Amino acid sequence: MSENEHEAKMAHPRMAAGALFFDDAGRVLLVEPSYKDYREIPGGYVERGESPRQACVREVHEELGIMPPIGSLLVVDWAPNPGEGDKVLYLFDGGRLSPDLLGQITLQADELRSYDFHHADELAELTIPRLVRRITAGIRAHESGVTAYLEHGTTPGVG
């Protein structure tokens, strides 16, 4: 097989990274994008030459105006999409946001309408099913310290 043929068969997924933030009550932070009809986690696409963690830090700063410490990787989710191309999505532990950091949040006005904290049992009403599954896996990983691997939002080989 030639190098060009080999290159043509290689996967070239887009990558995105976000953070899972918690409040004192254990609720998770979701943002309300102006360009979507559902809530999201803070984050975005990884740029060329940038690691997923670096992208997470940059995106959180751009979207929320804060630079909290970003902890360990909670979830990796492979999201196949024949139309747009596959994605690999990384979810990092943002930990508990202190009252001081909460007071410093300044939303990226051209992209975000609002943010709020939500209980896990409210997520299905606020966002898409695959993201609900990714956030739920992230909550479990935050509690257990064990990173989750998902494919299209579900654990391979599990129900």
C-alpha positions, 0 to 999 in steps of 0.5 A, spaced: 500 500 500 502 506 498 503 512 503 497 516 499 493 510 500 495 509 507 493 516 508 487 516 505 484 510 510 487 513 516 482 517 521 482 524 521 477 526 526 475 533 529 477 534 536 473 538 541 474 539 549 470 541 555 470 542 562 465 539 567 464 544 573 460 543 579 457 547 585 457 546 592 450 542 591 454 537 586 450 540 580 453 541 573 454 547 570 451 548 563 451 554 558 446 556 553 449 557 546 445 563 542 446 558 536 443 552 539 436 550 541 439 546 547 444 547 553 452 545 552 458 544 557 463 550 556 468 548 551 469 547 543 474 545 538 481 543 539 485 548 534 491 545 530 498 544 534 493 545 541 492 539 546 485 537 548 487 540 555 489 546 552 483 547 548 479 546 554 483 551 558 482 556 552 475 555 551 473 556 558 477 562 558 473 565 552 466 563 554 466 564 561 472 569 562 475 565 568 481 560 568 480 555 573 484 549 574 482 544 569 483 537 572 484 530 570 480 527 564 474 524 565 471 522 559 473 520 552 467 519 547 468 517 540 462 520 536 461 517 529 458 522 524 458 520 516 455 527 514 460 531 518 466 527 520 467 523 526 469 527 532 473 525 539 470 529 545 474 530 551 471 532 558 475 534 563 474 535 571 473 543 572 472 541 579 467 545 584 467 553 582 468 557 588 464 563 589 470 568 587 470 564 581 463 564 580 463 572 581 468 573 575 464 569 570 463 574 564 459 570 558 462 571 551 456 575 549 456 573 541 455 566 543 452 565 550 446 567 553 446 564 560 449 559 564 446 555 570 447 549 575 443 543 574 442 537 577 443 530 573 436 528 573 434 535 569 439 534 564 435 530 559 430 536 559 436 541 557 440 537 552 441 532 547 441 525 549 449 523 547 451 529 551 446 527 557 450 520 557 457 523 556 455 528 562 453 522 566 459 518 565 463 524 567 459 525 574 461 518 575 468 519 573 469 525 577 466 521 583 470 514 582 477 517 579 476 512 573 476 515 566 470 513 562 471 511 554 465 512 550 463 510 543 457 515 541 455 516 548 455 509 551 460 504 554 462 499 548 459 492 550 454 495 556 447 494 555 
